[in-house]
Amino acid sequence: MAEVIKMPRMSDTMTEGVIVAWHKKVGDKIKSGDLLAEIETDKAVMEFESFQNGTLLYIGAEKGQAVPVDTVIAVLGKEGEDYKALLESAGSGNTKSESAAVKPAAPVAQTPQAQPQQVVSSAPANGHSRIKASPLAKKIAQEQGIDIQAVRGTGDEGRIVKRDVESFSTKVQSAFSVPQVTGTYEDIPNTQMRKTIARRLAESKFTAPHFYLKMEINTDNLLSARKQINEKNDIKLSVNDFIIKAVALALKKNPKVNCSWMGDFIRYYNYVNIGMAVAVEDGLVVPVIRNADHKPLSTISAEAKSYASKARERKLQPSDWEGNTFTISNLGMMDIDEFTAIINPPDACILAVGKSKEIPVLVGGQLKTTHVMKVTLSCDHRAVDGALGAAFLQSLKSYLENPVMMLA
């Protein structure tokens, strides 16, 4: 008996998927475990395997097509079997006609500001049910794109004449006159990842009441310790590796920051999973360093490098990005001094990290230099109050300014 194959939900945030490629065609014999297609989710491009044997009778989504979760994309059954009744009962119809693939539009010449329609009118302005206008007035109105119904006539019995149309045109052009600057642009459809980023962060920003705590942290000891460790080890630690470890330890000291707002209750986690924001071509993904408080810096460093590489190659799996309890967004390597970040649900907080830079300071009447790094903690005020956030930052500052505490 024929069976429908529906677009699977491959992540907790996925609402639709895009068919990147079909690896089978209609008429092919399929075995359980065969690769049917590659599907782009909001996180990555993933392989989709068949769970049954049969002949591929129907493909309902073309390459490049966006398909909602639980929509029929294919049918497997016996060769020659009638599957149309099955499609109808599944409520799919032909998805090709319902959800056509979106392609980038070719660049076209446009003005930055669209010119307003000169007139919009549902009834004659002169009060008569039939438009009274001279043939010349009608001709001029048509040539200039003017709705003659909006023009008030001054001729006999309200008849619209040439001067009425010309006067109306002059008034409209004066009212809506804008500089004419031409240019080109290109419309590129949003990827599944970009759609999900937009939806989730908009929900976070406009649902969770954000407040921000900023702090400067001295990184002289951190940079010195990193240099010494890297000189004696094959694994090269980054500043971000120290930050991940320090955040994890600070969360263990301040467990009420390691939480999620759940509506009727606050969930406090007994484990520390650090989400690490990684920029990719289509947006942002957040792989998770699990139980980071229990891992040495070398393990954190190796995992972070591996996740960053997999993220850029679109090879992350759901298990790689699910389960975060706190997120770090570090733009220091991109020469950013400081910034604020939007909380990454379901976390109650996110830490934005700027670059470590050398600044002059006056010590005992002498001018010296020191290294400082600015961090900003974004908090969901429903779950984390200012005092809790400040206590967390104090713990973080202590670990980063005394990195030997992280090596014990």
Backbone torsions as a table, in degrees:
resi	resn	phi	psi	omega
1	MET	NA	136.9	-178.3
2	ALA	-66.1	148.7	178.4
3	GLU	-132.8	141.8	178.5
4	VAL	-85.4	148.9	173.1
5	ILE	-114.2	124.9	-177.0
6	LYS	-108.3	158.1	176.1
7	MET	-60.2	117.7	-177.1
8	PRO	-78.9	156.6	172.5
9	ARG	-90.0	106.6	-172.9
10	MET	-97.9	-1.3	173.7
11	SER	-154.0	163.9	-176.6
12	ASP	-68.6	-18.3	-178.2
13	THR	-107.4	1.3	-174.8
14	MET	-75.3	130.2	175.6
15	THR	-116.5	-21.0	175.9
16	GLU	-156.5	159.5	178.6
17	GLY	-129.4	157.8	178.0
18	VAL	-112.7	129.7	176.9
19	ILE	-72.7	110.0	179.0
20	VAL	-80.2	-40.1	179.9
21	ALA	-163.2	144.1	169.2
22	TRP	-97.3	133.2	178.2
23	HIS	-101.0	-2.1	175.1
24	LYS	-132.7	157.8	177.6
25	LYS	-124.3	163.6	-179.4
26	VAL	-56.1	131.7	-179.2
27	GLY	101.5	-15.0	179.9
28	ASP	-72.2	145.0	173.6
29	LYS	-80.9	131.7	-175.2
30	ILE	-117.1	136.0	173.7
31	LYS	-112.9	151.7	177.3
32	SER	-57.1	128.5	-177.7
33	GLY	99.0	-11.0	177.5
34	ASP	-67.6	144.0	176.7
35	LEU	-76.0	116.1	-180.0
36	LEU	-88.4	-47.4	-172.8
37	ALA	-156.7	166.2	168.9
38	GLU	-110.6	132.2	-175.0
39	ILE	-123.8	129.8	175.6
40	GLU	-88.5	118.5	174.7
41	THR	-96.3	-169.5	177.3
42	ASP	-75.8	-6.4	-176.6
43	LYS	-116.3	-39.8	-171.7
44	ALA	-161.9	172.3	171.4
45	VAL	-93.7	123.1	-173.1
46	MET	-124.6	150.2	178.1
47	GLU	-83.6	139.2	-178.9
48	PHE	-118.2	115.7	-176.4
49	GLU	-102.5	153.4	177.3
50	SER	-76.4	143.3	177.1
51	PHE	-102.9	2.4	-179.4
52	GLN	-145.7	168.5	177.8
53	ASN	-95.0	159.2	176.0
54	GLY	150.8	-171.6	176.6
55	THR	-106.0	136.7	178.3
56	LEU	-74.2	107.5	-175.2
57	LEU	-91.0	-26.5	-169.9
58	TYR	-156.0	137.2	171.3
59	ILE	-120.5	121.6	-173.9
60	GLY	-106.4	8.1	179.6
61	ALA	-144.5	127.7	-178.8
62	GLU	-83.8	163.4	174.8
63	LYS	-57.5	131.4	-179.9
64	GLY	89.7	-2.4	-176.4
65	GLN	-88.9	136.3	174.5
66	ALA	-85.9	130.2	-176.1
67	VAL	-129.9	127.4	177.6
68	PRO	-62.1	150.0	176.0
69	VAL	-56.8	141.7	178.9
70	ASP	72.8	13.0	173.3
71	THR	-92.6	140.2	-178.2
72	VAL	-64.4	128.7	177.5
73	ILE	-116.5	-16.0	-179.6
74	ALA	-163.2	165.7	175.7
75	VAL	-133.8	132.9	174.9
76	LEU	-113.0	142.9	177.4
77	GLY	-175.3	-160.4	177.4
78	LYS	-81.8	148.3	-179.2
79	GLU	-56.9	129.3	178.6
80	GLY	83.4	-1.6	-177.6
81	GLU	-69.3	142.5	178.6
82	ASP	-80.9	121.5	-176.1
83	TYR	-116.1	0.8	-174.4
84	LYS	-63.4	-40.8	178.8
85	ALA	-64.0	-35.1	178.7
86	LEU	-65.5	-41.1	177.8
87	LEU	-62.5	-43.0	-179.8
88	GLU	-64.3	-40.7	179.5
89	SER	-69.6	-27.6	178.1
90	ALA	-78.3	-9.8	176.7
91	GLY	72.6	25.0	-176.5
92	SER	-94.3	-37.1	-170.7
93	GLY	62.8	-155.4	175.9
94	ASN	-98.2	107.0	-176.0
95	THR	-65.9	-18.3	178.6
96	LYS	-64.1	-37.6	-178.7
97	SER	-84.2	-21.7	-177.3
98	GLU	-87.2	-26.7	-175.3
99	SER	-142.5	75.8	-176.4
100	ALA	-66.9	146.3	178.8
101	ALA	-63.7	141.3	-180.0
102	VAL	-97.1	128.9	179.6
103	LYS	-115.3	149.1	178.4
104	PRO	-60.3	137.5	178.1
105	ALA	-77.5	144.8	177.5
106	ALA	-70.4	149.9	178.7
107	PRO	-58.1	134.7	178.8
108	VAL	-132.7	149.7	178.7
109	ALA	-72.8	127.6	179.3
110	GLN	-142.7	158.5	171.2
111	THR	-92.2	144.2	-179.0
112	PRO	-57.3	-31.8	178.9
113	GLN	-122.3	120.4	-179.8
114	ALA	-67.0	137.9	178.8
115	GLN	-73.2	135.2	179.7
116	PRO	-68.0	148.8	172.3
117	GLN	-61.1	136.5	-175.6
118	GLN	-66.2	-37.6	-178.5
119	VAL	-144.3	147.5	168.8
120	VAL	-140.8	117.8	-175.8
121	SER	-146.7	138.6	178.7
122	SER	-102.5	-6.9	-179.9
123	ALA	-144.5	152.0	-179.9
124	PRO	-60.4	135.8	-179.3
125	ALA	-73.6	-19.6	-177.0
126	ASN	-89.0	5.0	173.1
127	GLY	83.8	-2.0	-178.9
128	HIS	-98.5	147.4	-179.9
129	SER	-71.4	-26.1	178.3
130	ARG	-115.6	133.9	-178.1
131	ILE	-69.1	126.4	174.4
132	LYS	-106.5	110.0	-178.5
133	ALA	-150.4	147.9	177.5
134	SER	-72.1	153.0	178.4
135	PRO	-55.6	-38.2	179.9
136	LEU	-66.2	-41.6	179.3
137	ALA	-62.0	-41.8	178.9
138	LYS	-63.8	-40.5	-178.6
139	LYS	-64.7	-44.7	179.6
140	ILE	-64.8	-41.9	-179.9
141	ALA	-61.9	-42.1	179.9
142	GLN	-64.9	-44.1	-178.7
143	GLU	-63.2	-34.2	-176.9
144	GLN	-95.7	3.3	178.3
145	GLY	71.0	31.0	-177.9
146	ILE	-98.3	132.0	173.3
147	ASP	-75.0	110.8	-173.9
148	ILE	-64.3	-21.3	179.7
149	GLN	-65.8	-23.3	-177.9
150	ALA	-86.7	-6.7	-177.1
151	VAL	-89.1	132.6	178.3
152	ARG	-91.2	124.4	-177.1
153	GLY	-82.9	146.7	179.0
154	THR	-118.3	4.1	179.2
155	GLY	-82.0	-170.1	-179.6
156	ASP	-58.5	130.1	178.7
157	GLU	55.2	34.6	176.6
158	GLY	79.2	14.2	-179.2
159	ARG	-64.0	136.1	179.1
160	ILE	-85.8	126.8	-179.6
161	VAL	-121.1	178.1	-174.9
162	LYS	-52.5	-46.4	-175.3
163	ARG	-64.3	-31.2	179.3
164	ASP	-65.2	-44.3	-179.9
165	VAL	-66.4	-44.1	-179.7
166	GLU	-64.6	-40.3	178.4
167	SER	-64.8	-42.7	179.4
168	PHE	-62.4	-43.4	-179.1
169	SER	-62.2	-41.5	180.0
170	THR	-63.3	-41.7	-179.8
171	LYS	-65.2	-42.6	-178.6
172	VAL	-66.1	-45.4	-179.2
173	GLN	-62.6	-36.5	179.0
174	SER	-67.8	-39.8	-176.7
175	ALA	-70.2	-35.4	-173.1
176	PHE	-111.2	18.1	-177.1
177	SER	-68.2	125.6	175.9
178	VAL	-135.1	155.0	177.9
179	PRO	-59.6	137.0	-179.7
180	GLN	-96.2	105.0	177.6
181	VAL	-122.7	115.8	-177.3
182	THR	-92.8	157.0	178.6
183	GLY	-171.5	-179.9	179.1
184	THR	-121.1	157.5	174.3
185	TYR	-150.7	167.5	-179.9
186	GLU	-133.0	131.8	177.1
187	ASP	-96.2	121.2	179.5
188	ILE	-115.8	123.3	-178.9
189	PRO	-59.6	144.2	177.7
190	ASN	-70.9	140.9	175.8
191	THR	-75.8	168.0	177.0
192	GLN	-60.2	-38.2	-179.9
193	MET	-63.7	-46.0	-177.5
194	ARG	-66.5	-37.7	176.8
195	LYS	-60.8	-44.0	-177.6
196	THR	-69.9	-40.0	176.8
197	ILE	-58.7	-46.0	-178.8
198	ALA	-61.5	-45.5	-176.6
199	ARG	-67.4	-48.5	-174.9
200	ARG	-68.6	-41.0	-178.9
201	LEU	-74.2	-32.0	174.5
202	ALA	-65.2	-42.9	176.9
203	GLU	-60.7	-42.7	-179.2
204	SER	-65.0	-47.8	-175.0
205	LYS	-65.2	-39.5	-174.8
206	PHE	-96.1	-3.1	176.8
207	THR	-107.0	-47.2	-179.1
208	ALA	-86.3	122.8	177.0
209	PRO	-71.8	102.3	-178.1
210	HIS	-77.6	140.8	161.8
211	PHE	-137.5	161.5	-167.3
212	TYR	-128.8	136.6	176.8
213	LEU	-121.7	128.8	-177.4
214	LYS	-115.8	147.6	-179.7
215	MET	-152.0	146.8	172.3
216	GLU	-101.0	135.4	-178.3
217	ILE	-123.9	130.3	176.8
218	ASN	-74.9	129.1	-176.0
219	THR	-115.3	15.8	179.6
220	ASP	-57.6	-51.1	-178.4
221	ASN	-66.2	-36.5	179.3
222	LEU	-63.1	-47.9	-179.3
223	LEU	-64.9	-36.9	178.7
224	SER	-67.3	-44.4	179.4
225	ALA	-64.3	-41.7	179.1
226	ARG	-61.2	-43.2	-179.6
227	LYS	-62.1	-43.9	-179.3
228	GLN	-65.9	-42.0	-179.8
229	ILE	-65.9	-44.1	-177.5
230	ASN	-66.9	-27.6	178.9
231	GLU	-71.4	-21.6	-174.4
232	LYS	-114.2	3.9	-177.3
233	ASN	-133.1	152.8	177.7
234	ASP	-73.3	-37.5	178.2
235	ILE	-78.3	123.0	-178.4
236	LYS	-94.5	117.0	-178.5
237	LEU	-82.2	144.5	174.7
238	SER	-103.5	165.1	175.6
239	VAL	-60.4	-35.9	-179.5
240	ASN	-63.2	-32.7	177.1
241	ASP	-62.2	-43.2	177.8
242	PHE	-64.2	-39.0	-179.0
243	ILE	-64.3	-43.8	178.9
244	ILE	-59.1	-46.6	-179.8
245	LYS	-64.5	-43.3	-178.4
246	ALA	-64.7	-41.2	177.8
247	VAL	-62.2	-43.5	-179.1
248	ALA	-61.4	-44.0	-179.8
249	LEU	-68.7	-37.2	178.6
250	ALA	-66.1	-33.6	177.4
251	LEU	-69.0	-34.3	177.1
252	LYS	-67.1	-32.3	176.8
253	LYS	-77.1	-24.9	-177.7
254	ASN	-128.5	69.1	-171.7
255	PRO	-63.7	-19.9	-179.3
256	LYS	-75.9	-7.8	173.6
257	VAL	-88.4	-22.0	-178.6
258	ASN	-87.2	73.8	-169.0
259	CYS	-150.7	175.5	176.1
260	SER	-138.0	141.2	173.9
261	TRP	-82.4	121.9	-175.1
262	MET	-115.0	17.3	179.0
263	GLY	90.3	-81.5	-179.8
264	ASP	-87.1	-8.1	-179.8
265	PHE	-156.3	165.4	174.4
266	ILE	-108.2	130.1	179.1
267	ARG	-96.8	119.3	177.3
268	TYR	-102.0	125.9	-175.5
269	TYR	-90.3	138.8	176.1
270	ASN	-90.7	0.8	177.3
271	TYR	-125.9	162.0	-177.8
272	VAL	-121.5	108.8	176.9
273	ASN	-114.9	113.7	-174.7
274	ILE	-94.6	117.7	173.3
275	GLY	-79.0	133.9	-176.4
276	MET	-116.9	104.6	-177.4
277	ALA	-65.7	127.0	-179.7
278	VAL	-125.3	124.8	178.5
279	ALA	-78.5	130.6	174.5
280	VAL	-125.5	177.1	-173.7
281	GLU	-58.7	-40.0	-175.0
282	ASP	-91.8	-4.2	-178.2
283	GLY	156.8	-116.5	-171.8
284	LEU	-148.6	135.3	172.6
285	VAL	-126.3	158.5	-174.8
286	VAL	-131.1	81.2	173.6
287	PRO	-66.9	158.7	-169.6
288	VAL	-118.2	127.3	171.0
289	ILE	-88.9	107.4	-173.6
290	ARG	-84.2	142.3	178.4
291	ASN	50.2	46.3	-174.4
292	ALA	-63.2	-26.0	179.9
293	ASP	-67.9	-22.3	-178.6
294	HIS	-96.8	-5.3	-174.1
295	LYS	-99.8	141.2	175.5
296	PRO	-70.3	163.1	-178.7
297	LEU	-58.4	-36.2	-178.7
298	SER	-63.7	-39.8	179.0
299	THR	-69.5	-43.0	177.4
300	ILE	-59.1	-43.5	-179.3
301	SER	-62.0	-45.0	-179.1
302	ALA	-64.5	-42.7	179.4
303	GLU	-66.1	-42.5	-178.9
304	ALA	-61.6	-43.4	179.6
305	LYS	-65.4	-42.0	180.0
306	SER	-63.6	-45.3	-179.8
307	TYR	-64.5	-41.4	-179.8
308	ALA	-61.9	-41.2	179.2
309	SER	-66.3	-45.3	179.3
310	LYS	-64.2	-36.6	-179.6
311	ALA	-64.0	-43.7	-177.8
312	ARG	-71.2	-23.9	177.9
313	GLU	-93.5	4.2	-180.0
314	ARG	59.3	41.1	-178.3
315	LYS	-113.9	9.4	178.5
316	LEU	-68.6	145.1	175.6
317	GLN	-106.5	160.9	-179.5
318	PRO	-51.3	-37.5	-179.5
319	SER	-65.7	-17.6	-179.3
320	ASP	-80.9	-25.1	-173.3
321	TRP	-117.8	1.8	-177.9
322	GLU	-100.3	149.6	171.7
323	GLY	96.8	13.3	179.0
324	ASN	-67.4	147.1	174.7
325	THR	-116.1	-11.8	-179.7
326	PHE	-160.8	147.1	-177.6
327	THR	-126.6	144.4	175.4
328	ILE	-117.6	132.0	173.7
329	SER	-120.9	111.5	-174.5
330	ASN	-113.4	116.5	176.4
331	LEU	-113.7	14.6	-179.5
332	GLY	-61.0	-37.6	-179.9
333	MET	-68.6	-10.4	177.8
334	MET	-104.3	18.7	172.9
335	ASP	69.6	27.7	177.5
336	ILE	-93.1	126.7	-177.9
337	ASP	-71.7	-49.9	179.6
338	GLU	-161.2	155.9	178.4
339	PHE	-163.4	171.7	174.1
340	THR	-115.1	147.6	-177.9
341	ALA	-119.3	152.2	176.8
342	ILE	-86.8	135.4	-176.8
343	ILE	-58.2	137.4	-179.0
344	ASN	-96.2	102.5	-177.8
345	PRO	-57.4	144.3	8.5
346	PRO	-91.5	10.4	-177.9
347	ASP	-59.6	157.3	174.7
348	ALA	-98.0	-11.2	-177.7
349	CYS	-146.4	156.6	170.9
350	ILE	-142.8	141.2	-179.6
351	LEU	-106.3	122.2	175.3
352	ALA	-97.7	127.5	-173.7
353	VAL	-118.6	127.8	176.1
354	GLY	-96.1	-176.0	-176.0
355	LYS	-78.0	154.5	172.4
356	SER	-88.0	121.0	-176.5
357	LYS	-132.7	155.3	-178.3
358	GLU	-86.2	130.9	179.7
359	ILE	-133.1	153.8	177.2
360	PRO	-80.5	141.4	176.3
361	VAL	-137.0	154.0	179.1
362	LEU	-101.0	116.0	-178.3
363	VAL	-124.6	115.4	179.1
364	GLY	58.1	35.1	178.6
365	GLY	83.1	0.1	179.7
366	GLN	-115.3	142.6	-179.6
367	LEU	-86.4	120.4	178.5
368	LYS	-128.6	177.8	176.8
369	THR	-120.8	151.2	177.1
370	THR	-146.4	163.9	179.9
371	HIS	-106.4	131.7	178.0
372	VAL	-131.6	153.7	178.9
373	MET	-132.8	132.7	179.9
374	LYS	-98.5	133.6	177.1
375	VAL	-125.5	149.0	177.8
376	THR	-129.7	123.8	178.4
377	LEU	-99.1	118.0	173.4
378	SER	-92.5	127.7	-175.8
379	CYS	-122.9	144.4	170.3
380	ASP	-85.2	109.5	-172.3
381	HIS	-66.0	-14.9	177.3
382	ARG	-69.7	-28.6	-175.1
383	ALA	-113.8	-30.8	-174.9
384	VAL	-126.0	122.3	177.9
385	ASP	-88.3	169.6	-177.4
386	GLY	-59.3	-41.7	-178.6
387	ALA	-64.6	-38.7	178.5
388	LEU	-64.9	-44.6	179.1
389	GLY	-63.9	-39.6	179.9
390	ALA	-66.2	-39.9	178.8
391	ALA	-64.0	-39.4	176.7
392	PHE	-61.2	-46.5	-179.2
393	LEU	-63.8	-34.8	176.8
394	GLN	-63.9	-40.8	177.4
395	SER	-65.9	-42.7	178.5
396	LEU	-60.4	-45.0	179.2
397	LYS	-59.2	-41.4	-179.1
398	SER	-62.4	-43.5	-179.7
399	TYR	-68.3	-42.7	-176.8
400	LEU	-72.9	-30.5	179.2
401	GLU	-83.9	-14.3	176.4
402	ASN	-131.7	68.4	-171.8
403	PRO	-60.2	-19.9	178.6
404	VAL	-60.0	-25.9	178.9
405	MET	-66.1	-23.1	179.4
406	MET	-85.5	-11.4	-176.6
407	LEU	-95.6	-7.1	-177.6
408	ALA	-71.4	NA	NA
